[in-house]
Amino acid sequence: MVKGCQKKTIHIKDTGSRYYEEAYFVLKPGVSDTKISSRDMISEAVRIAGESLDSTAPGGAERSRGLLQFLAGLALGGAFTAAVLLIILL
C-alpha cells in the first residue's frame, strides 16, 4: 500500500469525440508549482487529445493508406511470381 502519494491531474469530461467519453492527464511533478496558468494546461491537454484522435482514429486515412500499400505490394509480388513461373515453364 502506498501512503502519501499525490498526483495532480486534468480531467476532461466532454472530449467532443465519438470514441472517447473522458480523458485524464497526469501532470509531471513540479508542474503545478510553475507560473503556467490552469487555462494553458487545459488547452495543452485538449490539443494533445485532438492530435491523438486525428492520427489514430479507427478507419482513418492512415489506416486505409496502409491497407492500400499492402494490397499493392501483394498484387506486385503475385505478378512477379507469376512472371518467374511462366519463364521457368517455357
C-alpha positions in Angstrom: 0.0 0.0 0.0 1.3 3.5 -0.9 0.8 6.3 1.6 1.3 10.0 0.9 1.3 9.8 -2.9 -0.4 12.6 -4.6 -0.7 13.2 -8.3 -2.1 16.3 -10.0 -4.4 15.5 -12.9 -6.5 17.3 -15.5 -9.8 15.6 -16.2 -11.7 16.4 -19.4 -15.3 15.2 -19.2 -16.6 16.1 -22.6 -13.9 15.5 -25.2 -16.2 16.0 -28.2 -15.1 12.7 -29.6 -17.3 9.9 -30.8 -14.7 7.4 -29.4 -13.7 8.8 -26.0 -16.0 10.0 -23.3 -13.4 11.3 -20.9 -9.7 11.9 -20.8 -7.2 12.1 -17.8 -3.8 13.8 -17.9 -1.3 13.3 -15.1 0.9 16.3 -14.6 4.7 15.8 -14.1 5.9 16.5 -10.5 6.6 20.2 -10.0 4.5 21.5 -12.9 1.8 22.8 -10.7 4.4 24.9 -8.8 5.4 26.8 -12.0 3.9 30.0 -13.4 1.9 28.2 -16.0 -1.8 29.1 -15.8 -4.6 26.5 -15.5 -6.0 27.7 -18.8 -2.8 27.0 -20.6 -2.5 23.5 -19.1 -6.1 22.7 -20.1 -5.7 24.0 -23.6 -2.5 21.8 -24.0 -4.4 18.8 -22.8 -7.2 19.4 -25.3 -4.6 19.9 -28.1 -2.9 16.6 -27.3 -6.2 14.8 -27.1 -7.2 16.3 -30.5 -3.9 15.2 -32.1 -4.4 11.7 -30.8 -7.8 11.4 -32.3 -6.6 12.7 -35.7 -3.8 10.2 -36.0 -5.2 7.0 -34.5 -8.9 7.1 -35.3 -10.1 3.6 -36.4 -10.8 3.6 -40.2 -8.9 6.9 -40.6 -6.9 7.9 -43.7 -3.6 6.5 -42.4 -5.1 3.0 -41.9 -6.7 2.9 -45.4 -3.4 4.1 -46.9 -1.6 1.3 -45.2 -4.1 -1.2 -46.4 -3.8 0.1 -50.0 0.0 -0.2 -49.8 -0.3 -3.7 -48.5 -2.7 -4.8 -51.3 -0.5 -3.1 -54.0 2.6 -5.0 -52.6 0.6 -8.2 -52.6 -0.5 -7.7 -56.2 3.0 -6.8 -57.4 4.5 -9.8 -55.6 1.9 -12.1 -57.2 2.6 -10.7 -60.7 6.3 -11.1 -60.2 5.9 -14.7 -59.1 3.6 -15.5 -62.0 6.1 -14.0 -64.4 9.0 -16.0 -63.0 7.0 -19.2 -63.1 5.9 -18.5 -66.7 9.6 -18.0 -67.8 10.7 -21.2 -66.0 7.9 -23.3 -67.5 8.6 -22.1 -71.1 
